[in-house]
Amino acid sequence: MTAVSQTVDFSVEDGVGVITIDSPPVNALSSHVRDGLFEGMKAAIADDAVKSVVIICAGRTFIAGADISEFGGAQKGASLFDAQEAIENSTKPVVAAIHGTALGGGLEVALTAHFRVAIASARFGLPEVNLGLLPGAGGTQRLPRVVGAEQALHMMTSGAQIGTKEALASGLIEEVVDDLRAGAIAFAQKVVAEGRALTRIRDNDEKLKSARENASLFSDFRAKNARKFRGFDAPEANIKCIEAAVNLPFDEGIKVEREEFGKLMTGVQSAAQRYFFFAERQAQKIPDVPKDTPKRDIKSVGIIGGGTMGGGIAMNFANVGIPVTLVEVKADALERGLGIIRKNYENTAKKGRITEAQVEERMALISGTLEFSDLADKDLVIEAVFESMDLKKDIFKRLDDTLKPGAILASNTSALDLNEIASVTSRPEDVIGLHFFSPANVMRLLEVVRGDKTGKDVIATSMALGKKIGKAPVLSGVCPGFIGNRILFQRQAQAQKMIMQGPLPQDVDGALTNFGFPMGPFQMSDLAGLDIGWNKEKSNGETLRDVLCERDRRGQKTGKGYYDYDENRKPIPSDEVAEVIRDFAAKSNLPQVTLTEEEILKRLLYPMVNEAAKILQEGIAIRPSDVDVVWVYGYGWPRYWGGPCFWADVIGVDKIVAELEVLAKEEGAVWEPADLLKDLAAKGQGFKDFAAG
């Protein structure tokens, strides 16, 4: 065996040259891997004893993609194109042997081999769209030639992976093997023995014929996915490249690919999505909680409250095989909660995402009880009841008396003081906030709220557990609303104020949806229900919400709220609401203004940026990127804008501070810039330069 680079070896076995990549953890296409592929192919071609070549990877996976840390840096050594050309133009058959995942650049390398074999558990994909990019090494031109344009459209615009069974059926691989190394070598020998032609994928247009004959393929695909792709540049760029693969010669298609790749690579959207890729991973790192901090073993979970939130939380644990006990106070409420969980699972099964057997397996892991004492042996109990401090403190007193030593006591509170909740227990070090977002079985964000006395092992356990159940956990300190809702409160306050100054709900919501949010604050209120927390008996028309609820305008459930709704729940601006707002505005003594969409957006987003700065300077959030993860995963901030802190750096912190200062003079101290924001602006810096004190 000969080392051809620091991470790639070359050896010869029974006439087969074996190029072995060993670059943990995922054999990414770093410069030394590319060099090794290039030099390994040179060695194989030069050796007369070599009749065929196998490319294989050590460790847990085939090449899982590009080395993102090298993006934007100077080219070192052999380029990926050099390595691909050496493989594709080889005069000796080349077989890619795949296990784990062949993703992105890894699959693009495999597509330049003449043949591909894989073990049964392997997976394949071109997920660059999730980084705001497209496959830039010929993948947009080769994949459609292997699997057809229709499947390539699905894979490349969604980033979805396929398994070995589908890869074999589509022609992406030639054979499934049990023993990867032995099977690949045997296949390479068989290719030589049978004298198989070395057909390059780039030269094979057979699977593109049906797409050429289907004039509406691309227009139909765009129309079908318009809502999903709205605002994102990368899906459309991927579609354009697949169109080029169908309609142009390979080399011309490659030119389109490189042009579109260049636009994306230098654009803000890809920078934001690549930033977010690292931000999500960075959120797992807690400076004062070392990676080797011991974690508690969570084998069973209790949840207090079997409503929509409690049931959704329970599903997360059952999904990963952890048994859950739901506690309710009334039998009918418990039965209803368990019924909703089953219905959710059955709906998922109808969509083909899980099997009927999995529905039953997961339901078997969820039990219900009316007895608080049934929680005594649980490793973790999550309280998920109404947002009442008195109620939560009463529950935590009972938990303190009931739970075994070492159990974690968690609250799902979205805004209340965790330290006050913990104060009623004899073990505040075991108390933590686990704030799930609704619907809890769907939303990725999990705010892990650290109390003043929460143990480091409890933090480490909660962060790891969040990841295990498929969430994106972010650590927050204690303050009203924590990270996400505290920032949301500022946006909501400005939205409510603005509609008293001239803009209507549809103007405010429109500014945010055009920016990329799935909905605005008034659409969100209608969806949730305007009557949440409203008391009919005590209502006296003092607020806009009072009047709307009194008129039975309580949101989508009554067919009207801030908007009127048609039979498809499409929001329609309401003349009645506009009149009610005008009446309130006349009493408010607020100056009436005409605002452009850009000005509305500033009045909504700049206070959010300002509050994020306050949260950072108070140490509630560890880093700006944590704030961004909260807002992308919890509140629908468009990923292609990175999050409020990333976006602020794009706009310019100095510009935001200047405009906040103007608004502070015009409208009051609520607009006064945070000290951190002013400090960054004075230094010509941004959130990217923030370092926690």
C-alpha positions as CSV (number, residue, x, y, z in Angstrom):
1,M,0.0,0.0,0.0
2,T,1.3,3.4,-1.0
3,A,0.3,6.8,0.4
4,V,-0.6,9.1,-2.5
5,S,-1.6,11.9,-0.2
6,Q,-1.9,12.4,3.6
7,T,-5.4,10.8,3.6
8,V,-5.4,8.6,0.5
9,D,-3.7,5.2,-0.2
10,F,-3.2,3.2,-3.3
11,S,-2.8,-0.6,-3.5
12,V,-3.1,-3.4,-6.0
13,E,-5.2,-6.5,-5.4
14,D,-5.5,-9.2,-8.0
15,G,-5.3,-6.8,-10.9
16,V,-7.5,-4.1,-9.3
17,G,-6.1,-0.8,-8.2
18,V,-7.7,0.2,-5.0
19,I,-7.8,3.9,-4.0
20,T,-8.7,4.2,-0.3
21,I,-9.8,7.5,1.2
22,D,-9.4,7.8,4.9
23,S,-10.2,11.4,6.0
24,P,-12.4,11.3,9.2
25,P,-15.1,12.1,10.0
26,V,-16.9,12.1,6.7
27,N,-14.2,11.9,4.0
28,A,-15.0,15.4,2.8
29,L,-13.4,16.6,-0.4
30,S,-10.6,18.6,1.2
31,S,-7.5,19.4,-0.8
32,H,-5.6,16.3,0.3
33,V,-8.5,14.1,-0.7
34,R,-8.7,15.6,-4.1
35,D,-4.9,15.3,-4.5
36,G,-5.1,11.7,-3.5
37,L,-7.8,10.9,-6.0
38,F,-5.9,12.6,-8.8
39,E,-2.6,10.9,-7.9
40,G,-4.2,7.6,-7.2
41,M,-5.7,7.6,-10.7
42,K,-2.3,8.5,-12.2
43,A,-0.7,5.6,-10.4
44,A,-3.4,3.2,-11.5
45,I,-3.1,4.2,-15.2
46,A,0.7,4.0,-15.1
47,D,0.7,0.4,-13.5
48,D,0.4,-2.3,-16.2
49,A,-0.7,-4.8,-13.5
50,V,-3.8,-2.7,-12.9
51,K,-6.7,-3.7,-15.2
52,S,-9.5,-1.8,-13.3
53,V,-9.8,0.6,-10.4
54,V,-12.0,0.7,-7.3
55,I,-12.5,4.0,-5.3
56,I,-13.5,3.2,-1.7
57,C,-13.6,5.0,1.6
58,A,-12.6,3.9,5.1
59,G,-14.7,4.8,8.2
60,R,-18.4,5.2,8.3
61,T,-19.1,6.7,5.0
62,F,-18.2,7.3,1.3
63,I,-17.4,10.9,0.4
64,A,-20.2,12.8,2.2
65,G,-19.6,16.1,0.3
66,A,-17.4,19.1,-0.1
67,D,-15.3,20.5,2.7
68,I,-17.4,23.6,3.4
69,S,-14.6,25.2,5.5
70,E,-12.6,25.6,2.2
71,F,-15.4,27.6,0.5
72,G,-14.2,31.0,-0.6
73,G,-10.5,30.1,0.0
74,A,-7.7,29.9,-2.5
75,Q,-7.5,26.7,-4.5
76,K,-4.9,24.2,-3.2
77,G,-3.6,21.3,-5.1
78,A,-5.7,19.3,-7.6
79,S,-9.1,20.7,-8.2
80,L,-12.2,18.6,-8.0
81,F,-12.5,18.9,-11.8
82,D,-9.0,17.5,-12.2
83,A,-9.8,14.5,-10.1
84,Q,-13.1,13.9,-11.9
85,E,-11.5,14.1,-15.3
86,A,-8.9,11.6,-14.3
87,I,-11.6,9.2,-13.2
88,E,-14.0,9.8,-16.1
89,N,-11.4,9.7,-18.8
90,S,-9.6,6.6,-17.4
91,T,-8.8,4.0,-20.0
92,K,-9.4,1.4,-17.3
93,P,-12.8,0.8,-15.8
94,V,-13.4,2.7,-12.5
95,V,-15.9,1.4,-9.9
96,A,-17.1,3.6,-7.0
97,A,-17.8,1.5,-3.9
98,I,-20.3,3.3,-1.7
99,H,-21.4,2.9,1.9
100,G,-22.8,5.4,4.3
101,T,-23.7,8.4,2.3
102,A,-22.6,9.7,-1.1
103,L,-23.7,13.3,-1.0
104,G,-23.0,16.4,-2.9
105,G,-19.5,16.4,-4.3
106,G,-19.2,12.8,-3.1
107,L,-22.0,11.7,-5.5
108,E,-20.6,13.9,-8.2
109,V,-17.3,12.0,-7.9
110,A,-19.2,8.7,-8.1
111,L,-21.0,9.9,-11.2
112,T,-17.7,10.2,-13.0
113,A,-16.9,6.6,-12.4
114,H,-17.9,4.1,-15.1
115,F,-19.8,1.9,-12.5
116,R,-21.1,2.2,-9.0
117,V,-21.8,-0.5,-6.4
118,A,-23.1,0.0,-2.9
119,I,-24.1,-1.9,0.3
120,A,-27.8,-2.0,1.1
121,S,-27.8,0.7,3.7
122,A,-26.1,3.4,1.5
123,R,-27.8,6.6,0.7
124,F,-27.4,9.1,-2.2
125,G,-28.2,12.8,-2.7
126,L,-27.3,16.2,-4.0
127,P,-28.3,18.4,-1.1
128,E,-26.5,21.6,-2.1
129,V,-29.8,23.5,-2.4
130,N,-29.9,23.5,1.4
131,L,-26.8,25.6,1.4
132,G,-28.2,28.0,-1.2
133,L,-26.2,26.3,-4.0
134,L,-26.3,23.7,-6.8
135,P,-24.1,20.8,-7.5
136,G,-21.2,22.6,-9.1
137,A,-19.1,19.7,-10.3
138,G,-21.2,18.4,-13.1
139,G,-23.9,16.9,-10.9
140,T,-26.7,18.9,-12.6
141,Q,-25.7,17.5,-15.9
142,R,-24.9,13.9,-15.0
143,L,-27.6,13.0,-12.5
144,P,-30.5,13.6,-15.0
145,R,-28.7,11.4,-17.5
146,V,-28.7,8.6,-15.0
147,V,-32.0,8.9,-13.2
148,G,-34.0,11.0,-15.6
149,A,-35.0,14.7,-15.4
150,E,-38.1,14.2,-13.3
151,Q,-36.3,12.4,-10.4
152,A,-33.3,14.8,-10.7
153,L,-35.7,17.7,-10.3
154,H,-37.1,16.2,-7.1
155,M,-33.7,15.3,-5.6
156,M,-31.9,18.5,-6.4
157,T,-34.6,21.0,-5.5
158,S,-35.4,19.3,-2.2
159,G,-32.0,17.9,-1.2
160,A,-33.7,14.6,-0.6
161,Q,-31.7,11.5,-0.3
162,I,-32.6,8.1,-1.9
163,G,-31.7,4.6,-0.6
164,T,-29.9,1.8,-2.4
165,K,-33.1,0.1,-3.5
166,E,-34.3,3.2,-5.4
167,A,-30.7,3.9,-6.6
168,L,-30.6,0.4,-8.2
169,A,-34.0,0.8,-9.8
170,S,-33.1,4.2,-11.3
171,G,-29.8,3.0,-12.6
172,L,-27.7,5.2,-10.3
173,I,-25.9,2.0,-9.2
174,E,-25.2,-1.2,-11.0
175,E,-25.1,-3.7,-8.1
176,V,-25.7,-4.2,-4.4
177,V,-23.0,-6.0,-2.6
178,D,-22.8,-7.5,0.9
179,D,-19.1,-7.0,1.6
180,L,-18.2,-3.6,0.2
181,R,-14.4,-4.1,-0.5
182,A,-14.6,-7.7,-1.7
183,G,-17.8,-7.1,-3.6
184,A,-16.4,-4.0,-5.4
185,I,-13.2,-5.8,-6.3
186,A,-15.1,-8.8,-7.6
187,F,-17.4,-6.5,-9.7
188,A,-14.3,-4.6,-11.1
189,Q,-12.8,-8.0,-12.1
190,K,-16.1,-9.0,-13.7
191,V,-16.2,-5.8,-15.8
192,V,-12.8,-6.6,-17.2
193,A,-13.6,-10.3,-17.8
194,E,-16.8,-9.4,-19.6
195,G,-15.1,-6.7,-21.6
196,R,-17.8,-4.1,-20.7
197,A,-17.7,-0.8,-22.6
198,L,-16.6,2.2,-20.5
199,T,-19.6,4.4,-21.2
200,R,-19.3,7.8,-19.6
201,I,-22.5,9.2,-18.1
202,R,-21.9,12.5,-19.9
203,D,-22.2,10.7,-23.2
204,N,-25.5,9.0,-22.5
205,D,-28.7,11.0,-23.3
206,E,-31.1,8.0,-23.4
207,K,-33.0,9.0,-20.2
208,L,-33.4,12.6,-21.3
209,K,-35.6,11.7,-24.3
210,S,-38.9,11.6,-22.4
211,A,-38.2,15.0,-20.9
212,R,-37.5,16.5,-24.3
213,E,-40.9,15.2,-25.4
214,N,-42.7,16.6,-22.4
215,A,-43.0,20.3,-23.2
216,S,-44.7,21.2,-19.9
217,L,-42.4,19.2,-17.5
218,F,-40.5,22.2,-16.2
219,S,-43.4,24.7,-16.1
220,D,-45.6,22.2,-14.3
221,F,-42.9,21.5,-11.8
222,R,-42.3,25.2,-11.1
223,A,-46.1,25.8,-10.7
224,K,-46.5,22.8,-8.3
225,N,-43.6,24.0,-6.1
226,A,-44.0,27.7,-6.3
227,R,-45.1,28.1,-2.7
228,K,-42.3,25.9,-1.3
229,F,-39.6,27.7,-3.4
230,R,-40.9,31.2,-2.8
231,G,-38.0,33.6,-2.1
232,F,-35.2,31.1,-2.6
233,D,-32.8,31.5,-5.5
234,A,-31.2,28.1,-5.4
235,P,-34.2,25.9,-6.5
236,E,-34.7,27.9,-9.6
237,A,-31.0,27.8,-10.5
238,N,-31.1,24.0,-10.1
239,I,-34.1,23.8,-12.4
240,K,-32.4,25.9,-15.0
241,C,-29.4,23.6,-15.0
242,I,-31.5,20.5,-15.4
243,E,-33.3,22.2,-18.3
244,A,-29.9,22.7,-19.8
245,A,-29.0,19.1,-19.3
246,V,-32.2,18.1,-21.3
247,N,-31.9,20.7,-24.1
248,L,-28.1,21.3,-24.6
249,P,-25.0,19.2,-25.2
250,F,-23.1,18.3,-22.1
251,D,-20.4,20.9,-22.4
252,E,-22.9,23.6,-23.0
253,G,-24.9,22.5,-20.0
254,I,-21.7,22.6,-17.9
255,K,-21.3,26.2,-18.8
256,V,-24.8,27.0,-17.6
257,E,-24.1,25.1,-14.4
258,R,-20.9,27.0,-13.7
259,E,-22.6,30.4,-14.4
260,E,-25.5,29.6,-12.1
261,F,-23.2,28.2,-9.4
262,G,-21.1,31.4,-9.6
263,K,-24.2,33.6,-9.1
264,L,-25.3,31.6,-6.1
265,M,-21.9,31.3,-4.5
266,T,-21.3,35.0,-4.5
267,G,-24.8,35.9,-3.4
268,V,-26.2,36.8,0.0
269,Q,-28.6,33.8,0.1
270,S,-25.9,31.1,-0.1
271,A,-23.7,33.0,2.4
272,A,-26.7,33.1,4.8
273,Q,-27.5,29.4,4.4
274,R,-23.9,28.3,4.8
275,Y,-23.7,30.5,7.9
276,F,-26.8,28.9,9.2
277,F,-25.4,25.4,8.6
278,F,-22.6,26.2,11.0
279,A,-24.8,28.2,13.4
280,E,-27.0,25.2,14.1
281,R,-24.0,23.1,15.0
282,Q,-22.3,25.9,17.0
283,A,-25.5,26.1,19.2
284,Q,-24.6,22.7,20.7
285,K,-21.4,24.1,22.2
286,I,-21.8,25.6,25.7
287,P,-18.5,27.3,26.8
288,D,-18.8,26.4,30.5
289,V,-20.2,22.9,29.9
290,P,-17.4,20.8,28.6
291,K,-18.1,18.2,25.9
292,D,-17.2,15.4,28.3
293,T,-19.6,16.5,31.0
294,P,-21.4,13.4,32.3
295,K,-25.0,13.1,31.0
296,R,-27.9,11.5,32.9
297,D,-29.5,8.4,31.3
298,I,-33.1,9.2,30.1
299,K,-34.9,5.9,29.7
300,S,-38.4,7.1,30.6
301,V,-40.3,10.4,30.4
302,G,-43.4,11.8,32.1
303,I,-45.4,14.7,30.7
304,I,-47.9,16.7,32.7
305,G,-50.7,17.9,30.5
306,G,-52.2,15.8,27.6
307,G,-53.4,18.7,25.5
308,T,-52.0,19.8,22.1
309,M,-48.6,20.7,23.4
310,G,-48.2,17.8,25.8
311,G,-49.3,15.3,23.2
312,G,-46.9,16.8,20.6
313,I,-44.0,16.6,23.1
314,A,-44.8,13.0,23.9
315,M,-44.6,12.1,20.2
316,N,-41.0,13.3,20.0
317,F,-39.9,10.8,22.6
318,A,-42.0,7.9,21.3
319,N,-40.5,8.5,17.8
320,V,-37.1,7.6,19.1
321,G,-38.2,4.7,21.3
322,I,-38.4,6.4,24.7
323,P,-41.6,5.4,26.6
324,V,-43.8,8.3,27.8
325,T,-46.4,8.6,30.4
326,L,-49.0,11.4,30.0
327,V,-50.7,12.7,33.2
328,E,-54.1,14.4,33.1
329,V,-56.6,15.4,35.8
330,K,-59.7,14.1,33.9
331,A,-60.3,10.9,32.1
332,D,-62.0,12.5,29.1
333,A,-59.1,15.0,28.6
334,L,-56.7,12.1,28.7
335,E,-58.7,10.0,26.3
336,R,-59.0,13.0,24.0
337,G,-55.2,13.7,24.1
338,L,-54.3,10.1,23.3
339,G,-56.8,10.1,20.5
340,I,-55.2,13.2,18.9
341,I,-51.8,11.6,19.1
342,R,-53.1,8.5,17.3
343,K,-54.8,10.7,14.7
344,N,-51.5,12.6,14.1
345,Y,-49.6,9.3,13.6
346,E,-52.3,7.9,11.3
347,N,-52.3,11.0,9.2
348,T,-48.5,10.6,8.9
349,A,-48.9,7.0,7.9
350,K,-51.5,8.0,5.2
351,K,-48.8,10.2,3.7
352,G,-46.5,7.3,3.5
353,R,-44.0,8.7,6.0
354,I,-44.3,5.9,8.5
355,T,-46.0,2.4,8.3
356,E,-49.1,1.3,10.1
357,A,-46.9,-1.0,12.2
358,Q,-44.8,2.0,13.3
359,V,-48.1,3.8,14.3
360,E,-48.8,0.9,16.7
361,E,-45.2,0.7,17.9
362,R,-45.2,4.4,18.8
363,M,-48.6,4.4,20.4
364,A,-47.6,1.4,22.5
365,L,-44.8,3.6,24.0
366,I,-47.3,6.3,25.1
367,S,-49.5,5.5,28.1
368,G,-51.9,7.7,30.1
369,T,-52.7,8.0,33.8
370,L,-54.7,10.2,36.2
371,E,-52.3,9.4,39.0
372,F,-49.4,11.8,39.7
373,S,-47.6,9.1,41.7
374,D,-47.1,7.2,38.4
375,L,-44.3,9.7,37.7
376,A,-42.2,8.5,40.6
377,D,-39.8,6.4,38.6
378,K,-39.4,8.7,35.6
379,D,-35.9,10.0,34.6
380,L,-37.4,13.2,33.1
381,V,-40.8,14.9,33.7
382,I,-41.9,17.9,31.6
383,E,-44.7,20.1,32.8
384,A,-46.8,21.4,29.9
385,V,-49.8,23.1,31.4
386,F,-51.4,26.6,31.2
387,E,-49.0,29.6,31.6
388,S,-49.9,30.3,35.2
389,M,-47.1,30.8,37.7
390,D,-49.2,29.6,40.6
391,L,-50.2,26.4,38.8
392,K,-46.6,25.6,37.7
393,K,-45.2,26.2,41.2
394,D,-47.8,23.9,42.7
395,I,-46.9,21.2,40.2
396,F,-43.2,21.6,40.9
397,K,-43.7,21.3,44.6
398,R,-45.5,18.0,43.9
399,L,-42.8,16.8,41.6
400,D,-40.2,17.6,44.2
401,D,-42.0,15.4,46.6
402,T,-42.7,12.6,44.1
403,L,-39.7,12.1,41.8
404,K,-36.7,9.9,42.5
405,P,-33.3,11.5,43.2
406,G,-31.5,12.4,40.0
407,A,-34.7,13.0,37.9
408,I,-34.8,16.1,35.8
409,L,-37.7,18.5,36.4
410,A,-38.5,20.5,33.3
411,S,-41.0,23.2,32.4
412,N,-42.3,23.9,29.0
413,T,-43.0,27.6,29.9
414,S,-42.6,30.0,27.1
415,A,-42.0,33.1,29.1
416,L,-42.3,32.7,32.9
417,D,-39.4,33.0,35.4
418,L,-37.8,29.5,35.6
419,N,-35.9,30.5,38.8
420,E,-39.1,31.3,40.6
421,I,-40.5,27.9,39.5
422,A,-37.3,26.2,40.7
423,S,-37.4,28.0,44.0
424,V,-40.2,25.9,45.3
425,T,-38.2,22.7,45.0
426,S,-35.4,21.3,47.2
427,R,-33.3,20.6,44.1
428,P,-33.1,23.6,41.8
429,E,-30.0,22.1,40.2
430,D,-32.4,19.5,38.6
431,V,-34.7,22.1,37.1
432,I,-34.5,23.3,33.5
433,G,-36.7,24.8,30.9
434,L,-37.6,22.8,27.8
435,H,-39.6,25.2,25.7
436,F,-41.1,23.3,22.7
437,F,-42.7,25.2,19.9
438,S,-46.2,24.4,18.6
439,P,-46.9,22.0,16.9
440,A,-44.3,20.3,19.1
441,N,-44.2,17.2,17.0
442,V,-43.2,19.2,14.0
443,M,-41.3,22.4,14.9
444,R,-37.5,22.0,15.1
445,L,-36.7,24.5,17.7
446,L,-36.2,23.7,21.4
447,E,-35.2,26.5,23.7
448,V,-33.3,24.9,26.6
449,V,-33.6,27.4,29.5
450,R,-30.9,27.5,32.1
451,G,-31.8,28.6,35.6
452,D,-29.4,30.2,38.0
453,K,-28.8,26.9,39.7
454,T,-29.3,24.4,36.9
455,G,-26.6,21.7,37.0
456,K,-24.2,21.5,34.1
457,D,-25.0,17.8,33.7
458,V,-28.7,18.7,33.4
459,I,-27.8,21.2,30.6
460,A,-25.6,18.7,28.8
461,T,-28.3,16.0,29.1
462,S,-31.0,18.3,27.8
463,M,-29.0,19.5,24.8
464,A,-28.1,16.0,23.8
465,L,-31.6,14.8,24.3
466,G,-32.9,17.6,22.2
467,K,-30.7,16.5,19.4
468,K,-31.7,12.9,19.8
469,I,-35.4,13.6,19.4
470,G,-34.7,15.6,16.2
471,K,-34.8,19.1,17.6
472,A,-32.4,22.1,17.2
473,P,-31.7,22.9,20.8
474,V,-30.5,26.4,21.8
475,L,-29.5,27.4,25.3
476,S,-31.1,30.5,26.8
477,G,-30.8,32.3,30.1
478,V,-33.8,33.4,32.2
479,C,-35.7,36.5,31.2
480,P,-39.3,37.2,30.2
481,G,-39.9,35.4,26.9
482,F,-36.4,34.0,26.8
483,I,-34.7,34.6,23.4
484,G,-37.5,34.0,20.9
485,N,-40.6,35.5,22.5
486,R,-38.7,38.4,24.0
487,I,-37.8,39.5,20.5
488,L,-41.3,38.6,19.2
489,F,-42.8,40.9,21.8
490,Q,-41.0,43.9,20.3
491,R,-42.2,43.1,16.8
492,Q,-45.8,42.6,18.0
493,A,-45.8,45.8,19.9
494,Q,-44.7,47.8,16.8
495,A,-47.2,46.0,14.6
496,Q,-50.1,46.9,16.9
497,K,-48.9,50.5,17.1
498,M,-48.5,50.8,13.4
499,I,-52.0,49.9,12.5
500,M,-53.1,52.8,14.7
501,Q,-50.9,55.2,12.7
502,G,-52.2,54.4,9.1
503,P,-51.0,51.1,7.8
504,L,-53.6,48.3,7.9
505,P,-53.1,44.7,9.0
506,Q,-52.6,43.5,5.4
507,D,-49.9,46.2,4.9
508,V,-48.0,45.0,7.9
509,D,-48.4,41.3,7.1
510,G,-47.6,41.9,3.5
511,A,-44.3,43.5,4.3
512,L,-43.2,40.5,6.3
513,T,-44.4,37.9,3.9
514,N,-42.7,39.7,1.0
515,F,-39.6,39.6,3.1
516,G,-40.0,35.8,3.4
517,F,-41.9,35.0,6.6
518,P,-44.7,32.4,6.1
519,M,-47.2,34.8,7.7
520,G,-47.4,38.2,9.5
521,P,-48.5,39.0,13.1
522,F,-52.1,39.5,12.2
523,Q,-52.4,36.4,10.1
524,M,-50.7,34.6,13.0
525,S,-53.2,36.0,15.5
526,D,-56.1,34.8,13.4
527,L,-54.6,31.4,13.1
528,A,-54.1,31.0,16.8
529,G,-57.4,32.7,17.7
530,L,-57.9,36.2,19.0
531,D,-59.9,34.9,22.0
532,I,-56.9,33.2,23.6
533,G,-56.9,34.7,27.1
534,W,-60.0,36.9,26.3
535,N,-62.8,36.9,28.8
536,K,-66.2,37.6,27.4
537,E,-67.8,38.5,30.7
538,K,-65.1,41.1,31.5
539,S,-64.7,42.5,28.0
540,N,-65.8,46.1,27.7
541,G,-64.5,47.2,24.3
542,E,-61.4,48.9,25.6
543,T,-59.0,47.3,23.2
544,L,-59.1,46.5,19.5
545,R,-59.1,42.8,20.3
546,D,-62.0,43.2,22.7
547,V,-64.1,44.8,20.0
548,L,-63.2,42.2,17.4
549,C,-63.9,39.3,19.7
550,E,-67.2,40.9,20.8
551,R,-68.2,41.0,17.1
552,D,-67.3,37.3,17.0
553,R,-64.3,38.1,14.9
554,R,-62.1,35.5,16.7
555,G,-59.9,34.3,13.8
556,Q,-60.0,31.6,11.3
557,K,-62.2,29.4,13.5
558,T,-65.1,31.8,13.2
559,G,-64.3,32.7,9.5
560,K,-63.3,36.3,10.4
561,G,-60.7,38.0,12.6
562,Y,-58.3,40.7,11.4
563,Y,-59.3,39.3,8.0
564,D,-62.3,37.8,6.4
565,Y,-61.8,34.2,5.3
566,D,-63.3,32.3,2.3
567,E,-64.2,28.6,2.3
568,N,-60.5,27.8,1.6
569,R,-59.4,30.0,4.6
570,K,-57.8,32.5,2.2
571,P,-57.5,35.9,4.1
572,I,-59.4,38.8,2.6
573,P,-58.8,42.4,3.9
574,S,-61.8,43.5,5.9
575,D,-63.6,46.8,5.5
576,E,-65.2,46.3,9.0
577,V,-61.8,45.9,10.6
578,A,-60.4,48.9,8.8
579,E,-63.4,50.9,10.2
580,V,-62.8,49.6,13.8
581,I,-59.1,50.5,13.5
582,R,-59.9,54.0,12.3
583,D,-62.2,54.6,15.3
584,F,-59.5,53.5,17.7
585,A,-56.8,55.5,15.9
586,A,-58.9,58.6,16.2
587,K,-58.8,58.1,20.0
588,S,-55.2,57.3,20.2
589,N,-53.6,60.7,19.5
590,L,-50.9,58.9,17.6
591,P,-49.6,60.8,14.5
592,Q,-51.0,59.3,11.3
593,V,-48.3,58.5,8.7
594,T,-48.0,57.0,5.3
595,L,-45.3,54.3,5.3
596,T,-43.8,52.5,2.4
597,E,-43.3,48.7,2.6
598,E,-39.6,49.3,3.3
599,E,-40.4,51.7,6.2
600,I,-42.9,49.2,7.6
601,L,-40.3,46.5,7.5
602,K,-37.7,48.7,9.3
603,R,-40.2,49.4,12.1
604,L,-40.8,45.7,12.5
605,L,-37.3,44.3,12.1
606,Y,-35.0,47.0,13.6
607,P,-36.6,46.7,17.1
608,M,-36.0,42.9,16.8
609,V,-32.3,43.5,16.0
610,N,-32.1,45.9,18.9
611,E,-33.7,43.5,21.3
612,A,-31.3,40.7,20.1
613,A,-28.4,43.0,21.0
614,K,-29.8,43.5,24.5
615,I,-30.2,39.8,24.9
616,L,-26.6,39.3,24.0
617,Q,-25.2,42.1,26.2
618,E,-27.2,40.6,29.2
619,G,-25.8,37.1,28.5
620,I,-29.2,35.6,27.9
621,A,-28.0,34.2,24.6
622,I,-24.4,33.0,24.2
623,R,-23.8,34.1,20.6
624,P,-25.6,36.0,17.8
625,S,-25.9,32.8,15.7
626,D,-27.9,31.2,18.6
627,V,-30.4,34.0,18.2
628,D,-30.6,33.3,14.5
629,V,-31.2,29.6,15.0
630,V,-34.1,30.4,17.4
631,W,-35.7,32.7,14.8
632,V,-35.2,30.6,11.8
633,Y,-36.5,27.4,13.4
634,G,-39.0,28.8,15.8
635,Y,-40.6,31.8,14.0
636,G,-40.1,31.3,10.3
637,W,-37.4,33.9,9.7
638,P,-36.3,33.1,6.1
639,R,-33.2,30.9,6.1
640,Y,-31.9,32.8,3.1
641,W,-31.6,35.9,5.3
642,G,-29.8,33.9,8.0
643,G,-31.6,35.3,11.0
644,P,-31.9,38.8,12.5
645,C,-28.3,39.1,13.5
646,F,-26.9,37.9,10.1
647,W,-29.4,40.2,8.3
648,A,-28.4,43.2,10.5
649,D,-24.8,42.7,9.4
650,V,-25.9,42.6,5.7
651,I,-27.8,45.9,6.2
652,G,-25.0,47.4,8.3
653,V,-25.3,47.8,12.1
654,D,-24.1,51.4,11.8
655,K,-27.1,52.1,9.4
656,I,-29.5,50.5,11.8
657,V,-28.2,52.4,14.8
658,A,-28.5,55.7,12.9
659,E,-32.1,55.0,12.0
660,L,-33.0,53.9,15.5
661,E,-31.6,57.1,16.9
662,V,-33.8,59.2,14.5
663,L,-36.8,57.2,15.5
664,A,-35.9,57.6,19.2
665,K,-36.0,61.4,18.8
666,E,-39.3,61.2,16.9
667,E,-41.2,58.5,18.8
668,G,-39.5,58.0,22.2
669,A,-37.0,56.0,24.2
670,V,-38.4,52.6,23.1
671,W,-36.3,53.1,19.9
672,E,-33.1,53.9,21.8
673,P,-30.3,51.6,20.4
674,A,-28.8,49.0,22.8
675,D,-25.4,49.8,24.2
676,L,-23.9,46.8,22.4
677,L,-25.4,47.9,19.1
678,K,-23.9,51.4,19.5
679,D,-20.6,50.0,20.5
680,L,-20.4,47.7,17.4
681,A,-21.4,50.6,15.1
682,A,-18.8,52.9,16.6
683,K,-16.1,50.3,15.9
684,G,-17.3,49.7,12.4
685,Q,-18.2,46.1,13.4
686,G,-21.2,43.8,13.2
687,F,-22.7,40.9,15.2
688,K,-20.1,38.7,13.5
689,D,-17.5,40.5,15.6
690,F,-19.3,39.9,18.9
691,A,-17.4,38.2,21.6
692,A,-19.3,37.2,24.8
693,G,-17.8,38.8,27.9
